[in-house]
Structures are given as C-alpha cells and as structure tokens.
Amino acid sequence: MTCRSICAIEGVSASGIKEGKNGLALISASGYTAGVFTQNLVKAAPIELMQERIKKGKFEAVIANSGCANAYTGKRGYNDAVRMSEIAGESLGIDPYHVGVASTGVIGKYLDISLIERQCCDVAKNIGRSESSETLAAQAIMTTDTFPKHALVETDTFSVGGIAKGSGMIAPNMATMLAFLYTDAKINQKQLKQALSQATRRSFNCVVVDGDTSTNDIALCTATGEAGHVNNTEFCTVLETCCRSLAQQIAADGEGATKLIEVTVLSAMNEEAAATVARAVIGSSLVKTAVYGEDPNWGRIVAAAGRSGIEFDPNAISLWIGDGTNRYPLVMSGEIIADLAMAKTAMKGKKVIFEIDLASGKEKATAWGCDLTERYVEINGRYTT
C-alpha cells in the first residue's frame, strides 16, 4: 500500500530500506526545524545529539534507523550517532551538522555502522518524491508496527504532512515513537517551535498504549518555506490536525490491539486538567481489558478519573459511551442511567469512545489508546529474540 504525505510537500524527498528487523530511512528537505523529545531521564544517543543541534534551528535532511535504539550505549553510542549524520551528509552532499538523526529498536545494543553505511548508500540512490519512495521511508522506521503511518492536511495556500512509527512503549510525554513532519509554509523558528510544542501536547502527549515512556521519542518538523508566509493561527491548527491523525494511528496500532479507545473530557477547569483525566482513563489497564472483553464496566471509567489527581464533584459528572455513530448515556449529573445492553453494543466495533463531563469548567481535551490483549504479552515477552 502506498500513501502520499511528506513527499506531497514541495522540497521534500525520501526513501528507505527494510531488511528483517533493520531498516533505514532518509528524508531530504531544507528549512527551519523544531523538535520535541522524550522526557525519559535515560535518553538515547541520537536524542542527546539532536537536543544540541536543534538549537541552530535548521536541518537539511533526516536519517533514521530501526532495529537498534542506540540507547544506553555511552560515548560509543554518541559517536555512532554523530557518524550516522556524517554518513547521511556524505550520501547527500550536505553538511552533516544539518542532519537530523533518530533511532528505534532494542535498548543497550550498539549500532552496526557498516550496515548503516551500506543501507544509506543504497537509499540515497533511490531518494525521490513518489508515493512508493515515501512508503519505503515510512516502512523502514517500523518495529512492531503493523502498518506505516502517514498524514497530510492541505489548505488553499499551504500543507503539512508527516510520517510516524509507534506501536508499543507508548505513554504521555511523547507517545517508542518517531515522527517526521514537513510543511511548505514559511514560518520562523520561534513560531515553528511554539506550534510543534502545542500540537505535541494535544496529540502525541495524549496517547497511552502501555504506560512506558521510551528513551528515543522524537518529533521533528521542518518548514521548507516554498509556499510563502502563512497565518500563524491557521498553521498551528493545521499542524495539530496532522499530529492528531498520526497520534490516533499510533494508538490504533498499539501492540496486540483490537480496538482504538478515545476519551474526551468536557467541562474541566482547564485544558491540562481535562487532559490529565483523559490520560488517566486511557492508561488504565482495567479500562483497557474491559474494552477488549467488550464488558461495559463503566465504573472503571469513573474510578480512573477519580484517581487522576484532578478535583471535581463525583456526584455531578456525566458519562457516555459510543462507537462514533451512536452515543449512549451511562451517568447523567451523578445519576446512574446505564443501559448495559446498549453500552455493550457500542463496544462491538473497532473504536470505543467515552465522553466524561466533569461539570467544573469550560475546557476539554481528548486522549487516545487501545485495548490490552494477550497478544501484547506475547509480543513483549519475546521482543529481543
């Protein structure tokens, strides 16, 4: 399957290769770049390198490998991350200092630099703007993902596109995920950084698959400027829409998942309070397993909201369950009115939606996750073998 997103952006070309568990993607695009990174104290070597280099604010390419996270690898790992940027620079004829680097895979394993060199050389020869070359790049960064993730949002004047990977080890403070976003909008570095931070907070930071925050999470956004100046407010909205699409795809592709779960919290005292409650519910193993079993045990939703640390009146909240087409009330202003048979019907499809009204303010937020199945244990019980 092919899909066009980043290569629909003027000035962006890409390709990739996947050989067993080891893949490599190369994306060429020049412009101001902003980044957001994992908040795990244990940061992979490429994250440490990128947090230094992003300060200059301009990249011309990104190289990303899968199969080896290059995390907890000390000085050798840092030098290997630098070498990756040099390999990409040599292949594309650009300054390696302006190359973004990302890795994903097994922690505590050193990179096979000779493999990186060979793969990069092969990929650089085939870099292009076709749907197939972009799909190769998206597939190259996959680990336990079951499908490549693309998103493209177009307006009359500019566009934002992105590819991402993510399936397990997904928790707030970036959903293990990599995301590479591109826009033809002309926007300065400060605005780009603010827009990406806001979009991440409302998308990637609202995804919970298993509650583990990776050592390698990174999202980079590069603005080629080919479309000229744009309205900053509109740009922020479009970038957020693109990120939300990728975030939902990551949640839906959670390891072993059979259902996407969406939780929207309404009438909260502020946006962060709403997001905190939504993440508490979406991250609950009890909620996840109930959804998997199609058990309308809605009390688990209320209990998870109550332990979120956010103050609200339990006797004033309302709760609904839906499937995207139909919505059924479970609690209204603290009164139980659940029709469990109808609630169970809403859990039969691939998407289960919960809406919680806290009756304590005017702000809202949404989080995404997936059900928890036996398959998740099977995948992670044998991850390194």
N, C-alpha and C positions, 0 to 999 in steps of 0.2 A: 504494500500500500504506500502511495506517495501522498505528500501533503505540502503545500506551499505556505511558508510563513516568513522566516527571516530572509529568504532569498527573493521575496517579493519587495523587499526594501532596497531602494536604489543605493548602490555602493557596497552591497553585501554579497559575498560568495562563500561557498562552503563545500565540504566533502568529508568523508570518513571511511573507516575500515573496521570490521569486526572479525576477529579470529579467535574462536572459542570464547573464553571469558575476557580476553584482552582486546580492547578497542581504542581507536584514536580518532578524534575529530579535529578539524582545522577550519576556522572561520576567519575570513579576511574582511575587514571593514575599518575605516579610519574615522576617528572623531572623538569628541569629548566622551569620557566614560566615567560612570559612577558604579559603585559596588556596595553590596551588603554581605556580611559574612556571619558564619556561625558564632554563637555566643558561648560555645563549649570552651572551658578553660584549656582543654587539650586540643590544640589547633594543628592541623596538618601543615606540612612544609609549604605547599603552594598557597595556603591561606596566609601564613606569615609573610611570604614574599609579596603577595598581592596587596596586603594591607600597607606595605611600604610603598609599592609602585603606584597604587591608585592615587596617591597624593599628587602626582604630576597631572592626573586628570585626562590623559589622552592615550588610547590604545589604537593599534593598527591591525591587531589580529588576536585570536584566542586559540590556544592548543589545550585539549582536554583528553585525558586517558581514562579508561575504565579497566577494572581488574586488580588494580593496586592503588590504595588510597594515599600512599606515601605519607602516612601519619605515624607519629611516634617513632620517627626514623632519625632524629637528631641532626647533627651537622651534615652527615652524608645526604640525608633526605633533602635538606635545604639546598645543598649544592646541586642535587639532582633536579630540583625544581628550577633552579637557575639554568641548568643545562637544557631543560625542556624548552625554555624560552629562546635559548640560543639556537637549538635545532630548528624551531619554527622560523626564527629570524633568518637563518641561513637558507631555508627552503623557499621563503617568500621574498628574500632580498630586502628585509627591513631591519631596523634597529631592534634587537632583542629586548631592550628595556621597555619597548612599547608593545610587548606581547603579554596577554593575559594567560595565566596558567591555572588549570584545575585538574583535580584527580578524584577518582572514586573507586571503591573496592575494599579489599581486605586491609585492616589496620595492622601495623607492625611488620610490614613487608616492604622490601626495597624495590625500587623501580628497576626494570630491565631496560637500561638505557639503549643498548644495541637494538632492542625490539622497537623502542620509541623512534630511534633514528630511521630504521628501515620503514616503519609504518608511515612516518611523517613524509618521507621522501616519496613514497607511493601516493599518498593522499594529495600532496601538493601538485602532483602532475594532473590530477583529475578534478581540482577545485573548480567550481562553476556555480551558475545561478539557477540550474534546473531543479524541478521538484525532486528528481531522483538523487541528485547530489546532496540536497538538503536532507532528505530522508536518510541517506547514508551517515551523515553527521549526527542526526538525532539517534539513530540506532547504535552508533559507535559508543555513545556515553551510557548506554543502558547497562544495568547489572541484573537485578531480579525483576526489572520492569517487564511487563508482558506486551507493551506497545509503546512506540515513540510518541512523544507529546509535543504538539505544535499549537500555536495560537497566532491569529492575525486579526487585527482590528484596523479597518480602513475608514478614513473620513474623506471629504472632498479635497482636502489640502495636504494631509499627511497620513502616515500609517505607523503602527507599532506591531512588530512581530517577535515571536520568541519560540525557543525550543527548551525543553527541560527533561530531566530524568529524576525519578524518585518513586520509591515503592515501599521501602521499609526504613527503619531507623529515622522515622519522621515524627517530629514534635515541634511545638512552638519555639520561637527564637531561631527561625528558619526551619522550614518544614522538615537517608542521605540524599540531599537534593542538589542538583546543579541547574542553573537557569541562565540562558544567554539571550538577552533582549536587544533589539535593534529598532531604531526609528530614523526616518529621513527628516524629521523635524530639526530645525536649527534652534538649539537651546543651550544656554550657558551651563557651565559645570555645576554652579551652585544650585540652579533651578533643577537640573537633572538629578542631583543628589537628593534634594528635598522630595522630588516627585517619586523617586525609587524607594526612599525610606517610607513614605506614606503608603505607597502601593504594597510594599512588602508587609507592612504592619497589618494591612487589611486583607491580605491574601495568603502568602507563604507562612506568615506567623500565625495563621488561623487554621492550620492543617495539623491534625493529630492522627497518626496511624497506630503507633505503638508506644509513644511517650519517651522515646530516646532521641536526644539531640546529637546529630552527627559531628564529627571532627572536621568535616570537609565542606559543609554547606557554603555555597557561594551563588550570588546572582549578580551578573554584570549587565549594564545597559549602556550601549554606545549610540550616540547621535551623529549620523553622517552629515546632517545639515543640507542634504540635497533638495529638500522641499522648501527651504527658506524658513523665516521666522513664523512662529505659530502662537496662538493664545495659550498662555501658560496653564490656565484653569482647565481648558479643554484637553491639553496634553496630559495633565495629571489624571483626568477622568479616563482617557483612552488607555494610558499605561496601566492604570489599576484594573480596567476591564480585561486587558491582555493577561495580566498576572493572575487574576481571579480564575480565568479559564484554565491556565496551567495548573494552578493550585487544586482546582476541582478534579482535573485529570490525574494528578498525583494521588489525591485521596481515593479516587475510584479504583486506582491500580494498586492499592495497598496490598502487601504480600498476603496471598491467600484469600483476598476479599471476594465477596459475592455481592455486596451492596454498598452503595455510596450513602453516607449519612450526612445530612445537612441540618445544622441547628442555628436558628435565628432567635436572638434575644431582643425583645422590644421593650420600650418604656423603661430604660435604665437611667440611672442618674448621670452617666456619661458614657462615651463610646468605649473606653477601656474597661469599665465595669461590665458592660454588655459582652465585650469580647472575652473577659475573664470567665464569666458564667458559661458562655458558649463553649469555650475550650474545656472547661471542667466537665461538661456533659459529654462532649465529643470524645474526650480522653478516657472516660470511664469504661473499664473492662466489663463491668456488669451491664452497662448500656449496650456496648458492642456485642456481647454474647447474646443478649436478649433480641437484638435486631437480627442477628444471624439465625436464631431459632424462631424468628417471627413470633416472639412472645410479647404481647402488648403490656409488659410490666412497667407501666408509666411511672410508678412510684420511684423507680431508679433514676428517672429524669429529675424529679423534684429533689431527691436526696443528693444527687450530684451537684445540682445548683446550690443547694444549701451549704455544702462544704467548700464552695468556691472562695469563701472569704469576703464576698460582697454582701453588704447589708440590704435586706428587703423584707417586706412583710409576707411571710409564708401564707397567711390567710387572705391575701389579696391577689395572688398570682393567677394567671390563666395559662392553659397549656393545650396545644392542638397537635395532632399527628396527621400527616398527609403523604401523598405519593407524587405530588407535582400537578395532579389533575383535581383530586378530591382532598378535602380537609375535614377532619372530624374533631370536635371538642372533647377534651378529657377532663379538664377542670376549668371552671369559669368563676373568677373572683373568689377563689378558695373553696368553691362548692364542687364536689365530685359529680360529674355527669357522664362518665365514661361509658360508652357502648363498646365493650371489649371485642365483640364480634366484628363490628365495623373497623375498629382500630387494627385488628389482625389483618383485615382485608387490605389496609393501607400499607402493610409490611410485606406484601407478596411480590412486589416488583423489585427492580434494580436500584431504586432510590427511595429512601425513607426520610421524611422531613419532619422535624419538630420545631414548633414555634412556642416561645415562652414569653409571656408578658409579665414583667416584674412590677408594673404599676407604681414605679418610683421615680419616673423622669420621662425624658423625651428622646433619648438616644438609643441606637440599635447597633448590632454587629452580627455577623454570620461566621460560623466556623464549619469546617468540613472534615470528615473522617470516613472510616469504613468499619464493617463488622469484623469480629475476631473469630477466626475459624481454626480447625485442626491443621489446615494447610500452612498457616503461619508458623506453627511449631515445627512442622516438617521442614520448611524452607530454612529456618534459622537454626535448627538443630544440626544441620549439615552444611552450613554456609561456606566454611573454608575447604571442605572436601567435595 
